[in-house]
Amino acid sequence: MSEINKRLEEISDKMSEHILTVKGTLELLDASVSEDDLRSLILKAIERMDKIQGLSDELFAVLEKLLDKMGETKDGKEA
């Protein structure tokens, strides 16, 4: 299960990085002065949110695998 734990930690780290980047981008957006700057920052935030969504999907796939393995282990012990 250490492989699964390692993968979950990697996904968590990536999600945290993207979330912090989006937060920073939104803070810059608040202080931005030109329309071009606003557009650029919004596009960057959207791009990061897309990455967060992909990581979230990956996280659920890993969790599903983990739960399946836990079920197999439980079933194996009961038999």
C-alpha positions, 0 to 999 in steps of 0.5 A: 500500500506504500505505492498508493500512499506515495501516489496520493501524496504526489497528487495532494502536493500537485493539487496544493500547488495549483490551488495556491497558484490560483489563489495568487492569480486571483489576488493579482487579478484584484490588483490588476489595472489593465484589461489585457492583464485581467484577461491573461490572469483569468486564463491562467486561473482557468488553466490551473483549475483545469489541472486541479480537476484532472488531479481530482479525477486521478485522486478518485481513481487512486482512492477507488483502487485503494478501496478495491484492494482493501475489499479484496484483502477483507474478502480474502481474510474472511474466506 
